[in-house]
Structures are given as structure tokens and as C-alpha cells.
Amino acid sequence: MTAAPNPIATHHLPFFVTAPGDTDVLFNVTVVFVVASIVMTGVIFLTIHSLPERMAHKSKKVQLDIVALLCLLALLTHEHLFWFAAILLAFIDIPDFLTPFKSIASSVETIAGQEAPGGVVDHPDSSPPKAVPADQPRQDRKGAARA
């Protein structure tokens, strides 16, 4: 068997035509390119898809769990509305209202002489604190003067 081309064919064949029994280099390059393109498309898709969660995580947002849940729902259900809601929540900074109220509540409990839920307050007696005139320095429970 000879590898001679058909006598009717042109004498100048293009570079991608391979002889019988040879490796088809163009096919192998095309397969590698298509597989790499599919993998890169998936990586780009997942990177863009997790963008709101990464944004909320970097800025230490309070609503990080909600953003993560919306991103996961958008990924699994293919509903783009969840992703848009997640990215809007990642941009919005919801203020922390609970921490100041907890601080106020614990301060009021300390002033009232009640036991705070976070820890045990040492009260030698159950009487309210004594009033001190404004011109005298106050003393804490251990006897040290405070300004």
C-alpha cells in the first residue's frame, strides 16, 4: 500500500490534510482547545456566580449568610433574581442595631444592681448604690477612687 495521493487530486494539499496512518495534529489541538474552553467557561461562570458572597465576606457584612444562601439558590435553581438580590445585599451595609441595645441593657442592669445574663456581677449587698455629691470623687466597689 502506498501513501501516494490520488492522481486526480491537486498536488498542493493544505497543511491539515494528513497522510493515511499519521496522527491528525489539527484534531488533537482542536480537542485540547475545546476541553480547555469548556473548563475555563465553567471557572469563569462559577467565579462570577460567587462574586456577591466573596464581596460580603471581605467586608465582614452582617448579612453574609443571607447572601451565601441566595447565591446557592441562584446556582441550583438558575433563577437570576436570587443572584441580583444577593449582589444588592452584598453592596448594602445593614447597620448593627442589636449591639448598642445589648450594651444599653447591660449598663442599665449594672446600674440597677441586677445580675447580667452574660456574667455574674459581684454585689455584696442588695441595696442600691449610695448617692455621692457631685464635688466628691466616686469610689468603685473595691474602694479605689474614680473620676
N, C-alpha and C positions, 0 to 999 in steps of 0.2 A: 504494500500500500504506500503510495507516495503522497506527500503533502503538497503537491502542486495544485495551484488554483485552477478553477475551471477555465478552459480556453476562451469562453465567451465573456468572462468577467474582465473588468478593466485591469490594467497592470499595476495601477497605483491604488492599493487598498488603504482605507483610513486606518489610523493607529489603533483603534479599539477593536478591529476585527482580528481575532486570534486564530492561529492555525489549529487544526484538529489535534486534540490531546494536550494542548498547552493550557496554562492557568489563565483564566479570564480576570485580568487585573482590574479592569474597569468595574466589573461586577462586584469584586471584593471591596473596592474602595467605596462603591455606592452602598453596599450593605453596612459597612462601618459608619458611613456618613448618616444613613437613615437611623440606625440604632442610637448613635450619639445625639442626633437631633431629637429623637423621642425622649431620651433621658434628660437632656437639657431643658426641653419644654416642660417636663414634669417638675424638674427642680425649680424652674422659674415660676411655674404655677403655684407650687407649694410655698415658695418664698413670698410671693405677693399675697397669697392667701393668709399667711401667718403674720403679715405686717401689723395689723392692729394689736395683736397680742404682744408682739415684741415692743411696740411703741408704749403700750400701757405698762409693761414690765420694767422698761428702762426708767420711766418717770415715777415709779412706785405709786401708781394710782390705786385708789380705794376700790374701784370697780373692776380690778383685774380679773376676778373670777367670772364676772358677767361678760366681759369682753372675750375671755377664753371660751366660754360656753357658746356665745354667739358665733365665734369663728368655727368651732367644731360643728355646730348645727348647719352653718353655711356650707361646710365641706361635705357633710354627709347627705344633706337634702338638696344641694345645688340651688338653693334659694338665695339670690344675691341680696335680697333685702336684709338678711341677717348680717352679711358682711358689711353692708353700708351702715347698719346700726352699730356694729362693733367698732368700725373706724371712727364714727362720730363720738362714741363713748370714750374711745382712746384719746381723742383730742380734747374733750371736755374735762375740766378739773372740778369734780364734785367736792365741795368743802366738807371737812370732817366736823360735824356738829356734835357728835357724841362725846368726844374727849373733853371739850370745855365743860359740858354739863356734868360729866363724871367728876371733874376737878372741883366744880362748884359744890356738888353733892357731898363729896368727901370733906371739903372745908367746912361746910355747914354742920356736918356730923361731928367734926372735931370741935367746933365752937360750942355745940350743944352738949358735948361730953358723952356722946353715944359712941358705941363701938363701930368702927368702919368695917364693911364687909371684906375689904382686901387684906386687912391685917388687924391684929389686936392692939388697941390703944391702951396704954397703961394709965389707969385712973385710980389713985389711992383712995379717993372718996367719991361719992356720987353727987356731991354738991356742985353747983355751977361755979365757974371761975369767979374770983373776987374782983371787984371793980378797983382800978388803980387810978388815982388822979393823973391828969394829962401831963403835969410837970414832973412827975417821978418816972424813972425808967421801969419798965415791966420786967418781971423775972419769970423765967420758964420754970417748969416743974422741978428741975434739979437745983434751983437756987441761983443759977447764973443770970446776970442782968442782960436784958436785951434792949436794943434801941427802938 
